[in-house]
Amino acid sequence: MGESEPLAERAPMARGRYWAALILGALGLAVLVNLGLWQVDRLAWKEAIVARIDSRIHAQPIDLARAIAIADETGDIDYMPVSARGRFLHGGERYYLSTREGEAGWNVYTPLVVEGAQAAIMVNRGFVPYARRDPATRAEGQVAGEVDLVGLAREAPAEKPASFLPDNDPAGNNFYWRGLADMSAGLDLPEGVRLLPFFLDAGPGEAPGGYPVGGATVVDISNNHLQYAITWFALAVILAGMLAILIVSQARRRA
């Protein structure tokens, strides 16, 4: 009799631990399944973005007047092919830290004044190595007069996209993210000409003399949501199996 009392006292505690484990496990299972479903939703969202960008990149170019209207009406201009005619203000070159085929250097952003539109747009003309940053080393590429070009419109980010990026250095003409306000600081535009609120990345091709090299747009949209969904669902299956083992074991003890 003396030994049966402690066992009787311990039985309710065992049942309490069982129900606590069951409830916590069920909550954890619900969380894992919902995380998996959320990643499935994110996968569909990301695939739609990738498909939209792909369709835009391969569409026929629109003229700059139409691009300006779209930007003013909706702001949704990113990756649209745009054709423009104007003259470069080479004195307003801005240098954005970049790489090309493993070589470090700069992307050259130059304001293009569009005749008849009373507007200017910052054009990413493409890549130059460190040694060719000075325009005097690539004088042939400083094209004078009116030029025709086709490129991809790129929206200007409202703020620094990542905290680890250095701040732009307008005074030193060194830029680490495409802050339009920073890049436009000190630009000497003709009177009455407004700077458009988006960029234009020039298409592939070399300027006279070889630099800048156009086609600097990088389309790299990470899409790991399927892997994440599989991970969450796999963890849910494992937890469900552990809960099943717990339930069966408890039932056998009671039998």
ChimeraX commands (.cxc) that place a marker at each C-alpha (Angstrom):
marker #1 position 0.00,0.00,0.00 radius 0.5
marker #1 position 2.81,2.34,0.82 radius 0.5
marker #1 position 4.26,2.12,-2.70 radius 0.5
marker #1 position 0.95,2.53,-4.56 radius 0.5
marker #1 position 0.29,6.04,-3.29 radius 0.5
marker #1 position 3.28,7.71,-5.01 radius 0.5
marker #1 position 2.32,6.02,-8.29 radius 0.5
marker #1 position -1.21,7.29,-7.97 radius 0.5
marker #1 position 0.13,10.76,-7.27 radius 0.5
marker #1 position 2.38,10.65,-10.34 radius 0.5
marker #1 position -0.35,9.50,-12.78 radius 0.5
marker #1 position -2.12,12.90,-13.04 radius 0.5
marker #1 position 1.25,14.58,-13.64 radius 0.5
marker #1 position 1.99,12.20,-16.52 radius 0.5
marker #1 position -1.40,12.94,-18.05 radius 0.5
marker #1 position -0.74,16.65,-17.63 radius 0.5
marker #1 position 2.56,16.42,-19.45 radius 0.5
marker #1 position 0.92,14.39,-22.21 radius 0.5
marker #1 position -1.79,16.98,-22.83 radius 0.5
marker #1 position 0.69,19.83,-22.61 radius 0.5
marker #1 position 2.92,18.14,-25.19 radius 0.5
marker #1 position -0.10,17.40,-27.39 radius 0.5
marker #1 position -1.38,20.97,-27.27 radius 0.5
marker #1 position 2.03,22.52,-27.86 radius 0.5
marker #1 position 2.69,20.08,-30.69 radius 0.5
marker #1 position -0.64,20.89,-32.32 radius 0.5
marker #1 position 0.10,24.62,-32.08 radius 0.5
marker #1 position 3.55,24.07,-33.55 radius 0.5
marker #1 position 2.04,22.00,-36.36 radius 0.5
marker #1 position -0.43,24.78,-37.16 radius 0.5
marker #1 position 2.39,27.33,-37.22 radius 0.5
marker #1 position 4.53,25.21,-39.56 radius 0.5
marker #1 position 1.66,24.53,-41.96 radius 0.5
marker #1 position 0.76,28.22,-42.06 radius 0.5
marker #1 position 4.37,29.17,-42.73 radius 0.5
marker #1 position 4.43,26.69,-45.60 radius 0.5
marker #1 position 1.18,28.08,-47.03 radius 0.5
marker #1 position 2.52,31.63,-46.69 radius 0.5
marker #1 position 5.61,30.65,-48.67 radius 0.5
marker #1 position 3.37,29.13,-51.36 radius 0.5
marker #1 position 1.56,32.49,-51.60 radius 0.5
marker #1 position 4.90,34.28,-51.76 radius 0.5
marker #1 position 6.04,31.91,-54.50 radius 0.5
marker #1 position 3.02,32.81,-56.64 radius 0.5
marker #1 position 3.60,36.51,-55.96 radius 0.5
marker #1 position 7.30,36.31,-56.90 radius 0.5
marker #1 position 6.60,34.28,-60.05 radius 0.5
marker #1 position 4.11,36.94,-61.14 radius 0.5
marker #1 position 6.77,39.63,-60.66 radius 0.5
marker #1 position 9.35,37.66,-62.66 radius 0.5
marker #1 position 6.83,37.03,-65.46 radius 0.5
marker #1 position 5.88,40.70,-65.59 radius 0.5
marker #1 position 9.52,41.83,-65.78 radius 0.5
marker #1 position 10.26,39.27,-68.48 radius 0.5
marker #1 position 7.28,40.39,-70.57 radius 0.5
marker #1 position 8.28,44.03,-70.20 radius 0.5
marker #1 position 11.92,43.52,-71.12 radius 0.5
marker #1 position 10.94,41.82,-74.38 radius 0.5
marker #1 position 8.20,44.32,-75.32 radius 0.5
marker #1 position 8.52,46.94,-78.03 radius 0.5
marker #1 position 10.04,50.23,-76.80 radius 0.5
marker #1 position 7.73,53.12,-76.02 radius 0.5
marker #1 position 8.81,56.69,-76.63 radius 0.5
marker #1 position 9.93,58.85,-73.74 radius 0.5
marker #1 position 6.80,61.00,-73.84 radius 0.5
marker #1 position 4.68,57.91,-73.18 radius 0.5
marker #1 position 7.07,56.77,-70.46 radius 0.5
marker #1 position 6.80,60.16,-68.76 radius 0.5
marker #1 position 3.00,59.94,-68.86 radius 0.5
marker #1 position 3.06,56.45,-67.31 radius 0.5
marker #1 position 5.50,57.54,-64.61 radius 0.5
marker #1 position 3.40,60.59,-63.77 radius 0.5
marker #1 position 0.12,58.63,-63.74 radius 0.5
marker #1 position 1.09,55.36,-62.03 radius 0.5
marker #1 position 4.79,55.42,-61.20 radius 0.5
marker #1 position 4.97,51.84,-62.53 radius 0.5
marker #1 position 7.67,52.23,-65.16 radius 0.5
marker #1 position 10.33,49.75,-64.01 radius 0.5
marker #1 position 11.93,47.63,-66.77 radius 0.5
marker #1 position 9.87,49.15,-69.60 radius 0.5
marker #1 position 11.90,49.56,-72.81 radius 0.5
marker #1 position 12.05,53.25,-73.73 radius 0.5
marker #1 position 13.47,55.09,-76.72 radius 0.5
marker #1 position 14.79,58.61,-76.32 radius 0.5
marker #1 position 16.50,61.29,-78.40 radius 0.5
marker #1 position 18.55,64.06,-76.86 radius 0.5
marker #1 position 22.00,65.34,-76.05 radius 0.5
marker #1 position 24.24,64.32,-73.18 radius 0.5
marker #1 position 25.49,66.81,-70.62 radius 0.5
marker #1 position 28.82,65.08,-70.08 radius 0.5
marker #1 position 29.82,67.59,-67.44 radius 0.5
marker #1 position 27.16,66.05,-65.21 radius 0.5
marker #1 position 28.58,62.52,-65.20 radius 0.5
marker #1 position 28.00,60.58,-62.00 radius 0.5
marker #1 position 29.88,57.41,-61.03 radius 0.5
marker #1 position 28.14,54.41,-59.49 radius 0.5
marker #1 position 30.33,51.63,-58.06 radius 0.5
marker #1 position 29.89,48.48,-60.13 radius 0.5
marker #1 position 31.53,45.41,-61.64 radius 0.5
marker #1 position 31.46,43.77,-65.06 radius 0.5
marker #1 position 32.67,40.25,-65.77 radius 0.5
marker #1 position 34.65,40.26,-62.53 radius 0.5
marker #1 position 36.29,43.64,-63.12 radius 0.5
marker #1 position 35.64,46.48,-60.69 radius 0.5
marker #1 position 34.82,49.94,-61.91 radius 0.5
marker #1 position 31.94,52.35,-62.34 radius 0.5
marker #1 position 28.68,52.73,-64.18 radius 0.5
marker #1 position 28.55,56.17,-65.78 radius 0.5
marker #1 position 25.28,58.06,-65.27 radius 0.5
marker #1 position 24.90,61.08,-67.53 radius 0.5
marker #1 position 21.96,63.49,-67.86 radius 0.5
marker #1 position 20.31,63.39,-71.28 radius 0.5
marker #1 position 18.40,66.56,-72.20 radius 0.5
marker #1 position 15.43,65.58,-74.37 radius 0.5
marker #1 position 14.69,68.20,-76.96 radius 0.5
marker #1 position 11.09,69.37,-77.06 radius 0.5
marker #1 position 10.13,67.62,-73.82 radius 0.5
marker #1 position 11.60,70.20,-71.44 radius 0.5
marker #1 position 12.96,67.24,-69.51 radius 0.5
marker #1 position 16.19,65.48,-68.72 radius 0.5
marker #1 position 16.79,61.91,-67.61 radius 0.5
marker #1 position 19.78,60.31,-65.93 radius 0.5
marker #1 position 21.07,57.63,-68.31 radius 0.5
marker #1 position 23.17,54.72,-67.11 radius 0.5
marker #1 position 25.45,54.63,-70.15 radius 0.5
marker #1 position 27.27,51.55,-68.86 radius 0.5
marker #1 position 30.51,50.36,-67.35 radius 0.5
marker #1 position 34.02,51.81,-67.30 radius 0.5
marker #1 position 37.00,50.29,-65.42 radius 0.5
marker #1 position 38.64,52.26,-62.61 radius 0.5
marker #1 position 41.39,53.40,-64.95 radius 0.5
marker #1 position 38.88,54.86,-67.42 radius 0.5
marker #1 position 36.76,56.85,-64.99 radius 0.5
marker #1 position 38.35,60.12,-66.07 radius 0.5
marker #1 position 36.47,61.27,-69.21 radius 0.5
marker #1 position 39.80,62.40,-70.70 radius 0.5
marker #1 position 40.79,58.72,-71.02 radius 0.5
marker #1 position 37.72,57.98,-73.18 radius 0.5
marker #1 position 37.19,61.21,-75.08 radius 0.5
marker #1 position 35.75,59.39,-78.13 radius 0.5
marker #1 position 32.89,58.14,-75.96 radius 0.5
marker #1 position 31.84,61.67,-75.00 radius 0.5
marker #1 position 29.44,61.87,-77.91 radius 0.5
marker #1 position 28.41,65.40,-78.92 radius 0.5
marker #1 position 25.14,66.44,-80.51 radius 0.5
marker #1 position 21.87,64.56,-80.52 radius 0.5
marker #1 position 21.84,60.82,-79.98 radius 0.5
marker #1 position 19.18,58.13,-80.23 radius 0.5
marker #1 position 19.16,55.40,-77.66 radius 0.5
marker #1 position 16.97,52.59,-76.36 radius 0.5
marker #1 position 17.16,51.33,-72.81 radius 0.5
marker #1 position 15.20,50.07,-69.84 radius 0.5
marker #1 position 13.46,52.48,-67.51 radius 0.5
marker #1 position 14.43,51.91,-63.89 radius 0.5
marker #1 position 12.61,53.31,-60.91 radius 0.5
marker #1 position 14.65,55.33,-58.44 radius 0.5
marker #1 position 14.58,53.85,-54.92 radius 0.5
marker #1 position 13.09,56.13,-52.31 radius 0.5
marker #1 position 15.69,55.14,-49.72 radius 0.5
marker #1 position 18.90,53.17,-49.34 radius 0.5
marker #1 position 17.96,49.57,-50.16 radius 0.5
marker #1 position 20.25,47.97,-47.55 radius 0.5
marker #1 position 21.73,49.26,-44.32 radius 0.5
marker #1 position 25.17,47.78,-45.05 radius 0.5
marker #1 position 25.62,49.98,-48.13 radius 0.5
marker #1 position 27.79,53.07,-47.64 radius 0.5
marker #1 position 26.17,56.46,-47.90 radius 0.5
marker #1 position 26.49,58.18,-51.24 radius 0.5
marker #1 position 29.25,60.74,-51.53 radius 0.5
marker #1 position 27.97,63.48,-53.87 radius 0.5
marker #1 position 30.91,65.75,-53.02 radius 0.5
marker #1 position 33.37,63.09,-54.19 radius 0.5
marker #1 position 31.09,61.94,-57.03 radius 0.5
marker #1 position 31.00,58.40,-55.66 radius 0.5
marker #1 position 27.67,56.60,-55.48 radius 0.5
marker #1 position 26.82,53.24,-53.94 radius 0.5
marker #1 position 23.07,53.16,-54.45 radius 0.5
marker #1 position 20.87,54.88,-57.03 radius 0.5
marker #1 position 19.61,57.77,-54.95 radius 0.5
marker #1 position 18.31,60.22,-57.52 radius 0.5
marker #1 position 18.34,63.16,-55.11 radius 0.5
marker #1 position 22.02,62.51,-54.38 radius 0.5
marker #1 position 22.93,61.98,-58.03 radius 0.5
marker #1 position 21.13,65.13,-59.16 radius 0.5
marker #1 position 22.74,67.37,-56.56 radius 0.5
marker #1 position 24.60,70.17,-58.32 radius 0.5
marker #1 position 23.42,69.32,-61.84 radius 0.5
marker #1 position 23.46,72.34,-64.14 radius 0.5
marker #1 position 20.36,71.75,-66.25 radius 0.5
marker #1 position 19.06,74.28,-68.79 radius 0.5
marker #1 position 16.43,76.65,-67.50 radius 0.5
marker #1 position 12.93,75.17,-67.49 radius 0.5
marker #1 position 14.16,71.57,-67.84 radius 0.5
marker #1 position 12.95,69.16,-65.16 radius 0.5
marker #1 position 14.76,65.99,-64.16 radius 0.5
marker #1 position 12.57,62.92,-64.60 radius 0.5
marker #1 position 11.96,60.75,-61.52 radius 0.5
marker #1 position 13.38,57.56,-63.07 radius 0.5
marker #1 position 16.57,56.34,-64.74 radius 0.5
marker #1 position 17.23,54.88,-68.17 radius 0.5
marker #1 position 19.70,52.00,-68.48 radius 0.5
marker #1 position 21.19,52.09,-71.98 radius 0.5
marker #1 position 21.02,48.86,-73.95 radius 0.5
marker #1 position 23.97,46.66,-74.97 radius 0.5
marker #1 position 26.73,48.16,-77.05 radius 0.5
marker #1 position 29.95,50.10,-76.72 radius 0.5
marker #1 position 30.35,53.84,-77.06 radius 0.5
marker #1 position 32.90,55.08,-79.62 radius 0.5
marker #1 position 36.35,54.19,-78.34 radius 0.5
marker #1 position 34.98,51.25,-76.34 radius 0.5
marker #1 position 33.68,52.95,-73.19 radius 0.5
marker #1 position 31.22,53.10,-71.56 radius 0.5
marker #1 position 29.94,49.57,-72.26 radius 0.5
marker #1 position 26.14,49.53,-72.21 radius 0.5
marker #1 position 23.77,46.79,-71.15 radius 0.5
marker #1 position 24.52,47.13,-67.46 radius 0.5
marker #1 position 21.02,46.18,-66.29 radius 0.5
marker #1 position 21.08,43.11,-64.07 radius 0.5
marker #1 position 17.80,41.25,-63.64 radius 0.5
marker #1 position 18.36,38.95,-60.69 radius 0.5
marker #1 position 15.15,38.36,-58.74 radius 0.5
marker #1 position 15.82,35.80,-56.01 radius 0.5
marker #1 position 13.04,33.23,-55.68 radius 0.5
marker #1 position 13.67,30.69,-52.94 radius 0.5
marker #1 position 10.07,30.44,-51.74 radius 0.5
marker #1 position 9.57,26.89,-53.05 radius 0.5
marker #1 position 12.54,25.64,-51.02 radius 0.5
marker #1 position 11.25,27.49,-47.97 radius 0.5
marker #1 position 7.75,26.01,-48.43 radius 0.5
marker #1 position 9.17,22.49,-48.75 radius 0.5
marker #1 position 11.24,23.02,-45.58 radius 0.5
marker #1 position 8.26,24.19,-43.52 radius 0.5
marker #1 position 6.01,21.38,-44.79 radius 0.5
marker #1 position 8.74,18.79,-44.16 radius 0.5
marker #1 position 9.09,20.00,-40.57 radius 0.5
marker #1 position 5.30,19.84,-40.24 radius 0.5
marker #1 position 5.31,16.21,-41.43 radius 0.5
marker #1 position 8.05,15.32,-38.94 radius 0.5
marker #1 position 6.18,16.99,-36.09 radius 0.5
marker #1 position 2.93,15.29,-37.11 radius 0.5
marker #1 position 4.75,11.93,-37.01 radius 0.5
marker #1 position 6.09,12.68,-33.53 radius 0.5
marker #1 position 2.60,13.59,-32.34 radius 0.5
marker #1 position 1.20,10.38,-33.82 radius 0.5
marker #1 position 3.85,8.34,-31.98 radius 0.5
marker #1 position 2.99,10.18,-28.76 radius 0.5
marker #1 position -0.74,9.48,-29.14 radius 0.5
marker #1 position -0.23,5.80,-29.99 radius 0.5
marker #1 position 2.22,5.34,-27.09 radius 0.5
marker #1 position -0.21,6.93,-24.63 radius 0.5
marker #1 position -3.07,4.77,-25.91 radius 0.5
marker #1 position -0.99,1.62,-25.44 radius 0.5
marker #1 position -0.15,2.59,-21.88 radius 0.5
marker #1 position -3.82,2.97,-21.06 radius 0.5
marker #1 position -4.80,-0.31,-22.76 radius 0.5
marker link #1:1,2 radius 0.2
marker link #1:2,3 radius 0.2
marker link #1:3,4 radius 0.2
marker link #1:4,5 radius 0.2
marker link #1:5,6 radius 0.2
marker link #1:6,7 radius 0.2
marker link #1:7,8 radius 0.2
marker link #1:8,9 radius 0.2
marker link #1:9,10 radius 0.2
marker link #1:10,11 radius 0.2
marker link #1:11,12 radius 0.2
marker link #1:12,13 radius 0.2
marker link #1:13,14 radius 0.2
marker link #1:14,15 radius 0.2
marker link #1:15,16 radius 0.2
marker link #1:16,17 radius 0.2
marker link #1:17,18 radius 0.2
marker link #1:18,19 radius 0.2
marker link #1:19,20 radius 0.2
marker link #1:20,21 radius 0.2
marker link #1:21,22 radius 0.2
marker link #1:22,23 radius 0.2
marker link #1:23,24 radius 0.2
marker link #1:24,25 radius 0.2
marker link #1:25,26 radius 0.2
marker link #1:26,27 radius 0.2
marker link #1:27,28 radius 0.2
marker link #1:28,29 radius 0.2
marker link #1:29,30 radius 0.2
marker link #1:30,31 radius 0.2
marker link #1:31,32 radius 0.2
marker link #1:32,33 radius 0.2
marker link #1:33,34 radius 0.2
marker link #1:34,35 radius 0.2
marker link #1:35,36 radius 0.2
marker link #1:36,37 radius 0.2
marker link #1:37,38 radius 0.2
marker link #1:38,39 radius 0.2
marker link #1:39,40 radius 0.2
marker link #1:40,41 radius 0.2
marker link #1:41,42 radius 0.2
marker link #1:42,43 radius 0.2
marker link #1:43,44 radius 0.2
marker link #1:44,45 radius 0.2
marker link #1:45,46 radius 0.2
marker link #1:46,47 radius 0.2
marker link #1:47,48 radius 0.2
marker link #1:48,49 radius 0.2
marker link #1:49,50 radius 0.2
marker link #1:50,51 radius 0.2
marker link #1:51,52 radius 0.2
marker link #1:52,53 radius 0.2
marker link #1:53,54 radius 0.2
marker link #1:54,55 radius 0.2
marker link #1:55,56 radius 0.2
marker link #1:56,57 radius 0.2
marker link #1:57,58 radius 0.2
marker link #1:58,59 radius 0.2
marker link #1:59,60 radius 0.2
marker link #1:60,61 radius 0.2
marker link #1:61,62 radius 0.2
marker link #1:62,63 radius 0.2
marker link #1:63,64 radius 0.2
marker link #1:64,65 radius 0.2
marker link #1:65,66 radius 0.2
marker link #1:66,67 radius 0.2
marker link #1:67,68 radius 0.2
marker link #1:68,69 radius 0.2
marker link #1:69,70 radius 0.2
marker link #1:70,71 radius 0.2
marker link #1:71,72 radius 0.2
marker link #1:72,73 radius 0.2
marker link #1:73,74 radius 0.2
marker link #1:74,75 radius 0.2
marker link #1:75,76 radius 0.2
marker link #1:76,77 radius 0.2
marker link #1:77,78 radius 0.2
marker link #1:78,79 radius 0.2
marker link #1:79,80 radius 0.2
marker link #1:80,81 radius 0.2
marker link #1:81,82 radius 0.2
marker link #1:82,83 radius 0.2
marker link #1:83,84 radius 0.2
marker link #1:84,85 radius 0.2
marker link #1:85,86 radius 0.2
marker link #1:86,87 radius 0.2
marker link #1:87,88 radius 0.2
marker link #1:88,89 radius 0.2
marker link #1:89,90 radius 0.2
marker link #1:90,91 radius 0.2
marker link #1:91,92 radius 0.2
marker link #1:92,93 radius 0.2
marker link #1:93,94 radius 0.2
marker link #1:94,95 radius 0.2
marker link #1:95,96 radius 0.2
marker link #1:96,97 radius 0.2
marker link #1:97,98 radius 0.2
marker link #1:98,99 radius 0.2
marker link #1:99,100 radius 0.2
marker link #1:100,101 radius 0.2
marker link #1:101,102 radius 0.2
marker link #1:102,103 radius 0.2
marker link #1:103,104 radius 0.2
marker link #1:104,105 radius 0.2
marker link #1:105,106 radius 0.2
marker link #1:106,107 radius 0.2
marker link #1:107,108 radius 0.2
marker link #1:108,109 radius 0.2
marker link #1:109,110 radius 0.2
marker link #1:110,111 radius 0.2
marker link #1:111,112 radius 0.2
marker link #1:112,113 radius 0.2
marker link #1:113,114 radius 0.2
marker link #1:114,115 radius 0.2
marker link #1:115,116 radius 0.2
marker link #1:116,117 radius 0.2
marker link #1:117,118 radius 0.2
marker link #1:118,119 radius 0.2
marker link #1:119,120 radius 0.2
marker link #1:120,121 radius 0.2
marker link #1:121,122 radius 0.2
marker link #1:122,123 radius 0.2
marker link #1:123,124 radius 0.2
marker link #1:124,125 radius 0.2
marker link #1:125,126 radius 0.2
marker link #1:126,127 radius 0.2
marker link #1:127,128 radius 0.2
marker link #1:128,129 radius 0.2
marker link #1:129,130 radius 0.2
marker link #1:130,131 radius 0.2
marker link #1:131,132 radius 0.2
marker link #1:132,133 radius 0.2
marker link #1:133,134 radius 0.2
marker link #1:134,135 radius 0.2
marker link #1:135,136 radius 0.2
marker link #1:136,137 radius 0.2
marker link #1:137,138 radius 0.2
marker link #1:138,139 radius 0.2
marker link #1:139,140 radius 0.2
marker link #1:140,141 radius 0.2
marker link #1:141,142 radius 0.2
marker link #1:142,143 radius 0.2
marker link #1:143,144 radius 0.2
marker link #1:144,145 radius 0.2
marker link #1:145,146 radius 0.2
marker link #1:146,147 radius 0.2
marker link #1:147,148 radius 0.2
marker link #1:148,149 radius 0.2
marker link #1:149,150 radius 0.2
marker link #1:150,151 radius 0.2
marker link #1:151,152 radius 0.2
marker link #1:152,153 radius 0.2
marker link #1:153,154 radius 0.2
marker link #1:154,155 radius 0.2
marker link #1:155,156 radius 0.2
marker link #1:156,157 radius 0.2
marker link #1:157,158 radius 0.2
marker link #1:158,159 radius 0.2
marker link #1:159,160 radius 0.2
marker link #1:160,161 radius 0.2
marker link #1:161,162 radius 0.2
marker link #1:162,163 radius 0.2
marker link #1:163,164 radius 0.2
marker link #1:164,165 radius 0.2
marker link #1:165,166 radius 0.2
marker link #1:166,167 radius 0.2
marker link #1:167,168 radius 0.2
marker link #1:168,169 radius 0.2
marker link #1:169,170 radius 0.2
marker link #1:170,171 radius 0.2
marker link #1:171,172 radius 0.2
marker link #1:172,173 radius 0.2
marker link #1:173,174 radius 0.2
marker link #1:174,175 radius 0.2
marker link #1:175,176 radius 0.2
marker link #1:176,177 radius 0.2
marker link #1:177,178 radius 0.2
marker link #1:178,179 radius 0.2
marker link #1:179,180 radius 0.2
marker link #1:180,181 radius 0.2
marker link #1:181,182 radius 0.2
marker link #1:182,183 radius 0.2
marker link #1:183,184 radius 0.2
marker link #1:184,185 radius 0.2
marker link #1:185,186 radius 0.2
marker link #1:186,187 radius 0.2
marker link #1:187,188 radius 0.2
marker link #1:188,189 radius 0.2
marker link #1:189,190 radius 0.2
marker link #1:190,191 radius 0.2
marker link #1:191,192 radius 0.2
marker link #1:192,193 radius 0.2
marker link #1:193,194 radius 0.2
marker link #1:194,195 radius 0.2
marker link #1:195,196 radius 0.2
marker link #1:196,197 radius 0.2
marker link #1:197,198 radius 0.2
marker link #1:198,199 radius 0.2
marker link #1:199,200 radius 0.2
marker link #1:200,201 radius 0.2
marker link #1:201,202 radius 0.2
marker link #1:202,203 radius 0.2
marker link #1:203,204 radius 0.2
marker link #1:204,205 radius 0.2
marker link #1:205,206 radius 0.2
marker link #1:206,207 radius 0.2
marker link #1:207,208 radius 0.2
marker link #1:208,209 radius 0.2
marker link #1:209,210 radius 0.2
marker link #1:210,211 radius 0.2
marker link #1:211,212 radius 0.2
marker link #1:212,213 radius 0.2
marker link #1:213,214 radius 0.2
marker link #1:214,215 radius 0.2
marker link #1:215,216 radius 0.2
marker link #1:216,217 radius 0.2
marker link #1:217,218 radius 0.2
marker link #1:218,219 radius 0.2
marker link #1:219,220 radius 0.2
marker link #1:220,221 radius 0.2
marker link #1:221,222 radius 0.2
marker link #1:222,223 radius 0.2
marker link #1:223,224 radius 0.2
marker link #1:224,225 radius 0.2
marker link #1:225,226 radius 0.2
marker link #1:226,227 radius 0.2
marker link #1:227,228 radius 0.2
marker link #1:228,229 radius 0.2
marker link #1:229,230 radius 0.2
marker link #1:230,231 radius 0.2
marker link #1:231,232 radius 0.2
marker link #1:232,233 radius 0.2
marker link #1:233,234 radius 0.2
marker link #1:234,235 radius 0.2
marker link #1:235,236 radius 0.2
marker link #1:236,237 radius 0.2
marker link #1:237,238 radius 0.2
marker link #1:238,239 radius 0.2
marker link #1:239,240 radius 0.2
marker link #1:240,241 radius 0.2
marker link #1:241,242 radius 0.2
marker link #1:242,243 radius 0.2
marker link #1:243,244 radius 0.2
marker link #1:244,245 radius 0.2
marker link #1:245,246 radius 0.2
marker link #1:246,247 radius 0.2
marker link #1:247,248 radius 0.2
marker link #1:248,249 radius 0.2
marker link #1:249,250 radius 0.2
marker link #1:250,251 radius 0.2
marker link #1:251,252 radius 0.2
marker link #1:252,253 radius 0.2
marker link #1:253,254 radius 0.2
marker link #1:254,255 radius 0.2
view
